[in-house]
């Protein structure tokens, strides 16, 4: 075995490679003040950045998970390397030749496994690029030209060609000093019947797949000949350096522009990434033979800084498979703070075909956000049912409601619930909102914990925006509505058992004063009044988005409840008063709509509005007559 790396060389490597330059290869860093930089920690999931880098000290530290250390420690942790492998990686970047205490210079065949596999892929990528110029590769060059890619495009993306023979690459890499075992472990070769290695990729167009730092870790290979019995696309098998669920094709080229613009475009294939970049959409990336999932989200979140103004645009084919992919992506939507959209080209063309048919500008126009992903997903669900019948509307709601209930941000959840009522054609919006609220509460109860608080999501229509100023809007405590809302919130904070579980079904919009609506949202994000625990108040206070809301929560938690007997009867009266005023407000709105329609609306539309008005009026009367029993 090679000896220990010379201490002076280790120090030279540590000093030669700035830690902020290394960390920036994996995540976006922003000024944190005091000469430090901050970003989203790559070692644990978080909503706001607690990971800090000190360029002057050459150190990093995460205040969330407590990971920390120098440049070498960062590389070891993020790429799962040994100490020697991390030093060797950084030495290669800095152009430093390492010395070893026992045995002089380190022979290449004794270097760490990961370093050797990466070097094998780098040599393979160069070999494939050179092969694209050979006469045999004319079929590959024609394929690229037929999709609008010239030699310059192939060079920019390092597209290559794997010869059709059995072992061209294997013999080439053997000549470079790589062992048969290393070639098989890397996935570049595979064992033949006699146990000898042969090339895994033969007679195919080759795309190198790089990790965030720019190192080649795998390949995507496209078949070119009819006599090739393999799949249309063949990818490197899972290895210690290539996990298909943890790589995005094009991320090495797109990462700087993703961080700069707070925008990422997710397409479906290698040629789509090429087409987008050449058309000027330089934030495009693609998955590699697998669906877009949680690990891909982690990569993009670190680059987007996960702020509420960031955007992720998915482009999927308009066919059934593309729609299925969009629905899968929506399942992970809530793991982003970024807004998510979907873009589907006319006639269902992918970006590569679109560029070829209509030019670069059309590709740029395609990825301008059009339809929110949640809206597309819900419309796909709803479209499967006959909304002309009560049974069809009920069935559509049955399938769609649990999807909306998974939205963590209660403000966004309420807004989407209202939109769902419109999509399905149910005029009793509050019925849909209440049902989704109850489903969300049930889901939280069965997970055993409350959803994580969501911040920085003003772009999702969060109700906290109106109270962001230092003082907040003034409250008119002479208003019966405001007084009742205040009493109900005090009960929810001080005596939650008296208002549960009914209180948790109340929407944010049932509180007319924005500060009270903000407190209502904090209670929801803390798990709801029905799930009150010994540290319930502390949780509500901690979730508050700013000092104004935090102070109001504290105030409501200590202010005396204005009743001689604070019991279920008093609590029920406050619940009824708040709900009744919300229903009466809605009645006024619907009456206004009916007045505006006059004789201009269609008979069906007028009848639907009249029906909603009748239902609301009956509910209001029931609240007046039966009180809390009608809730």
TORROMI-999598 format. One line per 4 residues: number of its first residue (from 1); their letters; for each residue x, y, z of C-alpha. Coordinates in pm, 1 decimal. Layout:
BEGIN
NUM = a = X Y Z  ...
This chain:
BEGIN
1 = xxxx = 0.0 0.0 0.0  107.7 360.3 -50.1  227.1 545.5 256.2  86.3 842.4 439.2
5 = xxxx = 66.6 1169.2 244.1  340.6 1413.7 340.8  211.1 1662.7 602.5  352.9 1961.1 414.8
9 = xxxx = 167.7 1852.1 100.6  -157.3 1821.1 294.5  -110.6 2175.6 424.8  -26.2 2296.8 75.0
13 = xxxx = -347.2 2144.0 -60.2  -553.0 2291.9 221.7  -408.5 2638.5 159.3  -421.1 2620.9 -219.6
17 = xxxx = -793.5 2555.5 -265.6  -1026.6 2822.9 -115.6  -1306.1 2660.0 81.5  -1573.6 2890.0 -62.8
21 = xxxx = -1470.2 2788.2 -416.7  -1504.5 2419.8 -327.3  -1836.8 2454.8 -144.6  -1978.9 2669.8 -426.3
25 = xxxx = -1948.7 2370.2 -657.2  -2225.0 2205.0 -455.4  -2454.1 2482.1 -330.4  -2528.4 2850.0 -368.4
29 = xxxx = -2362.2 3077.3 -113.6  -2471.8 3428.3 -17.5  -2329.5 3696.4 205.0  -2394.7 3626.5 573.1
33 = xxxx = -2214.2 3932.4 707.7  -1886.4 3951.5 893.4  -1698.6 3808.5 597.8  -1891.8 3480.5 613.7
37 = xxxx = -2111.6 3313.1 354.6  -2427.8 3107.3 405.6  -2631.9 2850.2 220.5  -2865.0 2553.2 262.0
41 = xxxx = -2681.4 2269.5 433.8  -2605.7 1977.6 197.1  -2593.0 1735.2 489.1  -2948.7 1771.8 621.5
45 = xxxx = -3282.8 1909.2 504.3  -3363.4 2263.2 615.3  -3588.0 2548.7 507.0  -3360.9 2842.5 593.3
49 = xxxx = -2980.7 2849.3 559.9  -2786.3 2754.1 872.1  -2472.5 2639.6 688.8  -2193.7 2899.5 706.5
53 = xxxx = -1852.4 2921.1 542.1  -1563.3 3137.8 663.8  -1322.6 3192.3 371.2  -1072.8 3373.0 593.7
57 = xxxx = -1054.9 3077.3 833.8  -1095.6 2805.3 570.0  -1374.4 2646.7 772.6  -1743.7 2556.6 740.8
61 = xxxx = -2002.2 2490.0 1010.8  -2372.6 2406.1 1008.9  -2561.5 2541.2 1307.2  -2841.4 2295.9 1233.1
65 = xxxx = -2668.6 1954.6 1219.1  -2332.8 2061.9 1369.0  -2125.1 1932.2 1076.7  -1806.1 2133.7 1035.9
69 = xxxx = -1440.0 2138.0 943.3  -1201.7 2246.3 669.7  -1200.7 2196.9 292.8  -1078.7 1839.7 319.1
73 = xxxx = -1349.8 1754.4 572.6  -1616.7 1900.5 343.0  -1504.4 1694.4 42.0  -1478.0 1380.7 255.5
77 = xxxx = -1831.1 1424.6 387.3  -2012.3 1526.2 71.3  -1850.3 1271.8 -164.0  -1796.9 991.5 92.2
81 = xxxx = -1419.4 979.0 50.3  -1135.1 867.9 270.7  -892.8 1132.1 393.6  -635.3 1036.5 129.9
85 = xxxx = -893.6 1036.8 -148.9  -1012.6 1385.3 -50.9  -656.8 1520.5 -44.0  -583.3 1358.2 -379.0
89 = xxxx = -896.6 1507.7 -531.6  -807.8 1858.5 -413.5  -444.5 1814.6 -512.2  -554.7 1731.8 -864.5
93 = xxxx = -763.6 2050.1 -872.5  -473.1 2260.3 -746.5  -210.4 2092.8 -965.1  -7.3 1975.0 -665.2
97 = xxxx = 197.0 1653.0 -689.2  173.7 1462.0 -362.6  457.4 1286.9 -183.3  408.9 981.7 36.7
101 = xxxx = 610.6 911.6 350.4  651.5 540.6 281.7  728.0 464.8 -79.7  783.2 798.3 -252.7
105 = xxxx = 531.5 911.1 -514.6  203.2 729.6 -508.2  161.5 480.9 -794.9  -164.7 538.5 -978.4
109 = xxxx = -290.5 185.3 -922.6  -274.3 235.0 -545.2  -491.4 544.0 -527.8  -837.5 541.8 -363.6
113 = xxxx = -1116.1 355.5 -540.6  -1336.2 658.3 -600.6  -1048.3 858.1 -747.0  -963.3 568.2 -976.1
117 = xxxx = -1322.7 526.8 -1094.6  -1355.0 898.1 -1166.1  -1025.8 893.4 -1357.7  -1144.4 592.5 -1559.3
121 = xxxx = -1462.7 779.3 -1655.2  -1264.2 1088.7 -1747.7  -1040.4 881.3 -1975.4  -1344.4 704.6 -2122.6
125 = xxxx = -1518.4 1034.9 -2195.5  -1211.6 1160.4 -2382.6  -1190.6 831.4 -2575.7  -1556.6 853.2 -2679.1
129 = xxxx = -1517.6 1216.4 -2792.5  -1222.2 1118.4 -3014.3  -1418.9 827.6 -3161.2  -1697.3 1060.8 -3279.8
133 = xxxx = -1461.6 1182.4 -3555.6  -1402.3 833.2 -3698.2  -1568.3 699.7 -4016.7  -1761.1 440.6 -3812.6
137 = xxxx = -1928.2 720.7 -3611.2  -2087.1 882.5 -3918.3  -2421.7 736.9 -3811.9  -2386.1 920.2 -3479.8
141 = xxxx = -2295.1 1248.2 -3646.8  -2599.5 1215.9 -3873.7  -2819.4 1152.1 -3572.7  -2696.9 1471.5 -3407.9
145 = xxxx = -2729.6 1675.2 -3728.2  -3082.7 1546.6 -3774.6  -3168.9 1698.9 -3438.5  -3007.6 2031.2 -3508.8
149 = xxxx = -2672.7 1978.0 -3335.9  -2349.1 2060.5 -3517.9  -1990.5 1975.7 -3426.4  -1963.1 2277.0 -3196.7
153 = xxxx = -2268.4 2159.7 -3000.8  -2126.4 1807.2 -2971.3  -1798.6 1950.8 -2843.2  -1970.0 2180.5 -2592.5
157 = xxxx = -2156.3 1886.8 -2437.2  -1867.2 1638.4 -2484.9  -2090.5 1403.5 -2684.8  -1897.3 1097.6 -2806.5
161 = xxxx = -1930.7 761.1 -2973.2  -1860.4 407.6 -2847.0  -1716.2 177.9 -3117.7  -1922.5 -125.7 -3212.9
165 = xxxx = -1645.1 -378.0 -3137.6  -1638.6 -589.8 -2825.6  -1355.1 -435.8 -2627.0  -1218.9 -114.3 -2782.5
169 = xxxx = -1261.7 93.6 -2466.9  -1153.8 -190.8 -2238.1  -821.7 -233.1 -2421.6  -771.7 144.7 -2431.1
173 = xxxx = -819.4 180.8 -2054.9  -600.5 -121.4 -1982.5  -328.8 65.0 -2168.1  -387.0 356.9 -1931.0
177 = xxxx = -310.8 133.9 -1632.5  -660.3 41.7 -1518.2  -721.1 -311.8 -1398.8  -1000.4 -539.9 -1519.1
181 = xxxx = -1153.6 -523.4 -1172.5  -1161.4 -141.7 -1182.2  -1321.1 -143.0 -1528.0  -1598.0 -380.2 -1419.9
185 = xxxx = -1652.9 -197.3 -1089.7  -1683.9 131.7 -1278.1  -1957.4 -5.2 -1505.1  -1757.5 82.4 -1817.0
189 = xxxx = -1697.0 -287.1 -1884.1  -1887.1 -605.2 -1806.8  -1789.0 -968.8 -1776.2  -1830.2 -1188.8 -2083.3
193 = xxxx = -1899.4 -1561.2 -2066.2  -1533.6 -1650.5 -2028.1  -1493.2 -1405.3 -1743.6  -1302.8 -1152.5 -1951.9
197 = xxxx = -1425.8 -792.9 -1960.2  -1591.1 -644.0 -2267.9  -1726.1 -292.3 -2332.2  -2067.8 -221.0 -2179.5
201 = xxxx = -2148.0 44.5 -2443.3  -2100.9 -52.5 -2808.4  -2203.3 131.3 -3125.1  -2388.2 406.7 -2940.5
205 = xxxx = -2391.9 783.3 -2909.3  -2250.4 874.1 -2567.2  -2338.3 1156.1 -2325.6  -2111.6 1197.3 -2021.2
209 = xxxx = -2306.2 1246.7 -1697.9  -2127.5 1475.6 -1453.8  -2189.3 1547.3 -1087.8  -2227.6 1897.2 -946.1
213 = xxxx = -1849.8 1941.5 -924.2  -1811.8 1862.5 -1295.4  -1658.2 1515.3 -1268.3  -1777.2 1242.9 -1508.2
217 = xxxx = -1946.2 970.4 -1302.7  -2146.9 786.4 -1567.0  -2277.7 779.2 -1923.4  -2604.8 779.4 -2110.1
221 = xxxx = -2592.2 585.6 -2438.7  -2840.4 609.7 -2726.5  -2874.6 322.6 -2971.6  -2825.3 407.1 -3339.6
225 = xxxx = -2866.8 80.6 -3532.4  -3167.9 -143.1 -3589.7  -2965.0 -455.1 -3509.7  -2894.1 -322.7 -3159.1
229 = xxxx = -3128.9 -530.5 -2943.5  -3071.6 -322.4 -2632.3  -3296.0 -48.7 -2495.2  -3322.6 286.2 -2670.9
233 = xxxx = -3122.4 449.1 -2389.5  -2874.5 257.0 -2175.3  -2724.4 414.4 -1865.5  -2429.9 331.0 -1645.4
237 = xxxx = -2536.7 81.1 -1376.2  -2543.0 187.7 -1012.1  -2186.8 218.4 -880.2  -2017.0 379.6 -582.6
241 = xxxx = -1987.3 703.8 -780.9  -2306.2 688.9 -990.6  -2652.9 684.9 -834.0  -2909.6 771.2 -1099.1
245 = xxxx = -3149.0 919.3 -843.0  -2876.4 1159.8 -726.2  -2753.2 1307.7 -1056.0  -2897.4 1554.5 -1302.2
249 = xxxx = -2767.0 1571.0 -1656.0  -2641.6 1920.3 -1738.4  -2614.3 2033.7 -1374.5  -2245.0 2115.6 -1419.5
253 = xxxx = -2328.4 2357.1 -1702.1  -2650.0 2494.2 -1550.3  -2563.4 2539.9 -1182.0  -2423.7 2893.1 -1199.8
257 = xxxx = -2719.0 3026.6 -1397.7  -2965.4 2840.4 -1173.5  -2813.2 3009.7 -870.3  -2795.7 3347.8 -1042.7
261 = xxxx = -3151.8 3349.5 -1176.7  -3321.9 3144.9 -898.6  -3480.3 2938.2 -1172.5  -3439.5 2581.8 -1296.8
265 = xxxx = -3595.3 2405.4 -1595.0  -3639.6 2027.4 -1573.0  -3666.7 1847.0 -1908.6  -3685.1 1479.6 -1995.9
269 = xxxx = -3378.1 1392.7 -2203.4  -3019.7 1468.1 -2299.3  -3109.6 1620.9 -2635.8  -3371.5 1837.5 -2465.1
273 = xxxx = -3103.0 1977.8 -2233.9  -2881.4 2047.6 -2535.3  -3165.3 2216.5 -2725.2  -3256.2 2436.1 -2428.9
277 = xxxx = -2899.2 2549.3 -2361.6  -2834.1 2624.4 -2727.7  -3161.2 2820.7 -2740.3  -3051.0 3032.4 -2444.0
281 = xxxx = -3228.9 2843.1 -2164.4  -2908.2 2766.8 -1976.6  -3079.0 2651.6 -1657.0  -3207.3 2325.5 -1809.7
285 = xxxx = -3127.4 1986.6 -1654.3  -3265.7 1634.3 -1694.2  -3292.0 1316.4 -1492.3  -3095.1 1011.0 -1604.0
289 = xxxx = -3320.0 714.5 -1662.7  -3540.0 767.4 -1358.3  -3829.8 982.9 -1241.5  -3764.7 1321.7 -1083.0
293 = xxxx = -3753.0 1261.0 -709.2  -3647.2 1365.8 -361.9  -3270.7 1351.7 -417.2  -3300.8 1563.4 -731.7
297 = xxxx = -3497.6 1817.7 -530.5  -3214.7 1837.2 -277.5  -2967.1 1923.4 -553.3  -3183.5 2204.6 -690.3
301 = xxxx = -3281.6 2339.8 -347.1  -2918.5 2401.3 -256.9  -2864.2 2594.7 -579.5  -3193.2 2786.1 -565.8
305 = xxxx = -3133.1 2880.1 -200.1  -3492.8 2756.7 -160.3  -3646.1 3102.3 -144.0  -4010.2 3171.6 -219.3
309 = xxxx = -3930.7 3373.5 -533.1  -3746.5 3082.3 -697.9  -3910.9 2893.6 -982.2  -3886.3 2537.7 -1108.0
313 = xxxx = -4042.9 2473.7 -1448.9  -4107.7 2115.2 -1558.5  -4144.8 2036.5 -1928.8  -4310.4 1705.4 -2003.1
317 = xxxx = -4436.6 1551.1 -2323.4  -4808.2 1601.7 -2372.9  -4873.2 1227.3 -2396.6  -5002.7 1004.2 -2120.5
321 = xxxx = -4650.5 919.8 -2000.5  -4565.8 1288.6 -1975.5  -4880.7 1361.0 -1778.4  -4798.2 1072.8 -1545.0
325 = xxxx = -4449.1 1217.7 -1493.3  -4603.1 1555.7 -1409.3  -4828.5 1398.0 -1147.1  -4527.9 1221.4 -993.9
329 = xxxx = -4343.0 1551.9 -978.2  -4642.4 1712.4 -807.3  -4624.4 1451.8 -531.7  -4291.1 1606.4 -428.8
333 = xxxx = -4398.1 1965.8 -490.4  -4422.9 2055.5 -123.1  -4054.7 1973.6 -70.9  -3977.6 2293.3 -263.3
337 = xxxx = -4019.2 2643.6 -127.9  -3987.2 2744.8 -492.6  -4294.7 2790.9 -709.7  -4341.2 2497.1 -948.7
341 = xxxx = -4488.3 2522.7 -1298.1  -4545.4 2297.9 -1596.1  -4488.1 2383.2 -1960.1  -4617.8 2161.0 -2240.7
345 = xxxx = -4530.5 2254.4 -2597.0  -4791.3 2278.2 -2874.3  -4860.6 1938.4 -3035.3  -4685.2 1772.2 -2740.0
349 = xxxx = -4336.2 1829.7 -2883.8  -4034.5 1811.2 -2655.2  -3784.5 2104.1 -2648.9  -3552.0 1933.8 -2898.4
353 = xxxx = -3827.9 1878.3 -3156.7  -3968.5 2223.2 -3088.0  -3634.4 2392.7 -3154.1  -3590.2 2194.2 -3473.2
357 = xxxx = -3939.9 2277.9 -3599.3  -3987.4 2637.1 -3483.2  -3654.7 2778.4 -3366.3  -3480.1 2897.4 -3052.2
361 = xxxx = -3729.7 3168.4 -2958.1  -4010.7 2915.6 -2934.2  -3807.6 2713.8 -2682.9  -3745.5 3026.0 -2476.4
365 = xxxx = -4116.6 3105.9 -2487.6  -4206.1 2749.5 -2386.1  -4035.9 2764.3 -2049.2  -4185.5 3092.3 -1940.8
369 = xxxx = -4414.9 2983.8 -1654.1  -4768.2 2922.6 -1767.7  -4956.3 2676.6 -1548.0  -4884.3 2609.3 -1178.3
373 = xxxx = -4799.1 2243.1 -1133.1  -5067.9 2192.8 -868.9  -5333.7 2328.0 -1106.1  -5221.6 2095.8 -1385.8
377 = xxxx = -5215.9 1795.2 -1151.4  -5562.4 1867.5 -1014.5  -5707.8 1925.3 -1360.4  -5568.6 1589.6 -1472.0
381 = xxxx = -5743.2 1422.1 -1178.2  -6071.7 1607.7 -1223.2  -6080.1 1547.0 -1600.7  -6133.2 1175.8 -1544.9
385 = xxxx = -6482.6 1229.5 -1401.4  -6819.7 1335.6 -1535.5  -6871.4 1668.2 -1362.4  -7222.0 1700.8 -1501.4
389 = xxxx = -7349.7 1458.6 -1238.5  -7348.0 1485.8 -857.1  -7183.2 1144.3 -834.5  -6905.6 1250.3 -1072.2
393 = xxxx = -6838.2 1570.9 -879.6  -6828.5 1378.2 -551.7  -6588.4 1118.5 -694.7  -6358.9 1388.8 -834.6
397 = xxxx = -6351.4 1558.6 -496.1  -6281.0 1225.8 -324.2  -5963.1 1176.5 -530.0  -5844.5 1536.8 -543.5
401 = xxxx = -5906.8 1645.6 -183.0  -5632.8 1427.1 -27.7  -5384.8 1571.6 -278.7  -5464.2 1926.7 -166.8
405 = xxxx = -5459.4 1818.7 198.2  -5091.0 1726.1 158.9  -4999.6 2091.9 98.1  -4815.1 2192.3 413.8
409 = xxxx = -4866.8 2566.9 398.9  -5217.8 2627.3 530.8  -5256.7 2958.4 346.7  -5167.2 2793.3 16.0
413 = xxxx = -5382.1 2492.1 104.1  -5687.1 2711.1 160.2  -5633.8 2894.0 -168.8  -5595.4 2570.9 -365.6
417 = xxxx = -5901.8 2423.8 -192.2  -6109.6 2718.6 -316.5  -5974.9 2665.0 -669.1  -6054.7 2293.9 -648.7
421 = xxxx = -6416.6 2374.4 -559.0  -6434.8 2578.3 -878.7  -6274.5 2306.2 -1090.4  -6514.4 2041.2 -963.8
425 = xxxx = -6815.1 2270.9 -981.5  -6912.8 2261.5 -614.3  -7056.4 2598.9 -520.2  -7031.9 2541.7 -144.7
429 = xxxx = -6667.7 2648.2 -124.9  -6661.0 2628.8 253.4  -6766.5 2264.5 239.4  -6461.4 2181.7 26.8
433 = xxxx = -6229.9 2394.3 242.1  -6354.1 2229.6 562.8  -6322.1 1880.8 419.5  -5964.4 1938.2 308.2
437 = xxxx = -5878.0 2096.9 642.1  -6007.4 1789.6 823.4  -5816.1 1556.2 592.8  -5498.9 1753.8 657.6
441 = xxxx = -5558.1 1733.1 1032.0  -5616.9 1359.3 1009.2  -5292.4 1317.0 812.9  -5099.6 1512.7 1075.2
445 = xxxx = -5248.8 1305.9 1356.1  -5157.9 979.9 1186.5  -4801.3 1090.8 1120.3  -4773.3 1164.4 1488.7
449 = xxxx = -4640.6 1517.0 1441.9  -4731.6 1853.9 1296.2  -4615.6 1970.3 953.1  -4295.9 2170.9 950.1
453 = xxxx = -4350.2 2547.6 951.0  -4317.6 2700.1 608.0  -4156.7 3037.6 570.9  -4064.2 3267.1 290.9
457 = xxxx = -4363.9 3167.1 84.5  -4528.3 3498.1 9.8  -4532.2 3395.3 -354.5  -4780.5 3122.4 -259.2
461 = xxxx = -5026.3 3381.4 -128.6  -4939.2 3329.9 236.7  -5155.3 3531.1 475.0  -4855.6 3644.9 677.6
465 = xxxx = -4759.7 3907.6 422.4  -4994.6 4181.1 557.3  -4830.3 4171.5 900.0  -4470.8 4191.6 783.6
469 = xxxx = -4438.4 4558.2 882.1  -4320.1 4645.3 1229.2  -4654.2 4762.0 1365.0  -4907.6 4569.7 1162.5
473 = xxxx = -5250.4 4705.0 1068.6  -5456.3 4865.7 1341.4  -5733.7 4664.3 1501.9  -6078.6 4808.0 1561.5
477 = xxxx = -6171.6 4643.7 1890.4  -6510.2 4818.6 1884.2  -6593.1 4591.1 1592.6  -6800.1 4293.2 1714.4
481 = xxxx = -6627.7 4075.3 1455.8  -6280.7 4167.4 1576.6  -6376.2 4125.1 1941.3  -6520.3 3780.0 1878.0
485 = xxxx = -6222.9 3671.4 1669.4  -5993.5 3784.0 1950.9  -6191.0 3588.4 2209.9  -6187.4 3276.8 1994.9
489 = xxxx = -5809.8 3297.4 1947.4  -5759.2 3344.7 2322.3  -5964.5 3031.5 2382.7  -5766.5 2840.3 2120.7
493 = xxxx = -5440.2 2939.9 2289.3  -5543.0 2922.3 2655.6  -5822.5 2661.0 2660.6  -5783.1 2467.7 2333.5
497 = xxxx = -5984.7 2174.4 2467.1  -6298.2 2392.1 2471.0  -6289.3 2480.9 2100.4  -6151.6 2156.0 1957.4
501 = xxxx = -6187.0 1996.1 1714.4  -6419.7 2250.9 1548.0  -6165.7 2535.4 1561.5  -5912.2 2348.2 1347.4
505 = xxxx = -6160.2 2334.7 1058.8  -6186.7 2715.2 1045.6  -6023.2 2874.7 743.7  -5775.2 3160.8 758.7
509 = xxxx = -6025.8 3380.9 574.9  -6278.6 3346.9 859.4  -6061.7 3591.4 1057.1  -6111.8 3935.3 906.4
513 = xxxx = -5824.6 4110.5 1087.4  -5494.2 4020.3 915.3  -5299.8 3992.2 1244.9  -5560.9 3749.8 1378.1
517 = xxxx = -5545.5 3554.5 1052.2  -5168.3 3529.0 1100.3  -5212.7 3391.3 1453.4  -5471.2 3143.7 1322.7
521 = xxxx = -5215.0 3023.0 1068.2  -4946.6 2981.7 1334.5  -5181.8 2762.9 1539.7  -5248.1 2552.1 1232.8
525 = xxxx = -4879.4 2509.5 1158.5  -4818.7 2410.1 1520.8  -5048.3 2113.5 1470.6  -5383.0 2268.6 1558.1
529 = xxxx = -5565.2 2330.4 1885.5  -5686.8 1970.9 1896.7  -5326.3 1849.8 1923.2  -5227.3 2082.8 2206.1
533 = xxxx = -4929.3 1947.0 2401.2  -4744.3 2081.1 2707.3  -4519.4 2285.8 2476.9  -4807.5 2390.2 2250.3
537 = xxxx = -4776.5 2764.9 2321.4  -4400.9 2757.6 2280.0  -4441.8 2589.8 1941.7  -4695.7 2851.2 1825.1
541 = xxxx = -4463.3 3133.6 1934.6  -4161.2 2975.8 1766.0  -4351.1 2934.8 1440.5  -4453.7 3303.0 1430.7
545 = xxxx = -4284.5 3464.0 1127.8  -4185.2 3792.6 1292.2  -4175.7 3980.9 1621.4  -4514.3 4146.4 1559.2
549 = xxxx = -4702.6 3818.6 1531.4  -4493.1 3666.9 1811.2  -4587.7 3951.8 2045.5  -4955.4 3920.1 1953.1
553 = xxxx = -4953.5 3545.4 2027.7  -4798.9 3616.0 2368.8  -5052.7 3889.3 2434.9  -5349.2 3667.7 2347.9
557 = xxxx = -5207.5 3385.4 2556.0  -5199.4 3592.2 2875.1  -5497.1 3826.1 2829.1  -5800.2 3742.3 3041.7
561 = xxxx = -6095.9 3580.6 2866.0  -6398.4 3809.2 2901.4  -6644.4 3567.7 3060.9  -6744.9 3478.0 3414.0
565 = xxxx = -6778.2 3115.2 3318.7  -6522.2 3004.6 3063.7  -6688.1 2683.1 2957.1  -6805.2 2491.4 2649.4
569 = xxxx = -7115.2 2709.6 2615.7  -6912.2 3029.5 2599.3  -6659.6 2870.6 2363.4  -6940.2 2744.1 2141.2
573 = xxxx = -7090.2 3092.0 2120.2  -6760.0 3238.0 1998.8  -6723.4 2962.7 1740.9  -7075.3 3025.2 1612.8
577 = xxxx = -7035.6 3405.4 1598.5  -6713.1 3385.2 1393.9  -6855.6 3123.4 1156.7  -7190.0 3301.9 1118.6
581 = xxxx = -7023.6 3629.9 1024.4  -6810.6 3445.0 766.5  -7123.5 3286.1 615.6  -7303.4 3621.5 612.7
585 = xxxx = -7008.9 3780.9 431.3  -7027.3 3508.1 170.7  -7403.7 3554.0 135.0  -7346.3 3922.2 61.0
589 = xxxx = -7086.8 3832.8 -204.1  -7315.3 3580.3 -372.9  -7607.2 3824.7 -368.3  -7382.3 4078.0 -538.2
593 = xxxx = -7289.4 3822.3 -802.2  -7656.5 3745.6 -863.1  -7731.9 4115.6 -898.2  -7445.1 4162.9 -1146.1
597 = xxxx = -7562.4 3871.0 -1356.5  -7910.8 4021.7 -1398.7  -8046.8 3900.4 -1727.3  -7698.4 3858.9 -1880.6
601 = xxxx = -7601.1 3522.6 -1733.0  -7693.8 3186.8 -1876.4  -7988.0 3014.4 -1707.9  -7755.6 2737.3 -1581.4
605 = xxxx = -7512.3 2986.7 -1425.4  -7788.0 3188.3 -1260.9  -7947.4 2870.2 -1124.0  -7612.8 2757.2 -979.1
609 = xxxx = -7558.1 3090.5 -803.2  -7914.5 3087.8 -671.6  -7856.8 2735.0 -538.6  -7537.4 2840.8 -357.1
613 = xxxx = -7722.3 3138.1 -204.7  -8002.0 2910.5 -82.1  -7752.9 2666.0 76.9  -7570.1 2950.4 253.7
617 = xxxx = -7891.0 3102.4 382.6  -8006.5 2766.7 519.5  -7671.5 2715.9 692.0  -7683.1 3065.8 845.2
621 = xxxx = -8034.4 3002.0 976.0  -7921.9 2670.2 1121.7  -7635.8 2843.1 1304.5  -7877.3 3097.3 1450.5
625 = xxxx = -8126.2 2831.8 1559.4  -7904.1 2546.2 1672.1  -7582.5 2723.5 1768.6  -7271.9 2507.2 1807.4
629 = xxx = -7465.9 2192.8 1709.5  -7479.1 2322.9 1351.7  -7101.6 2359.5 1314.8
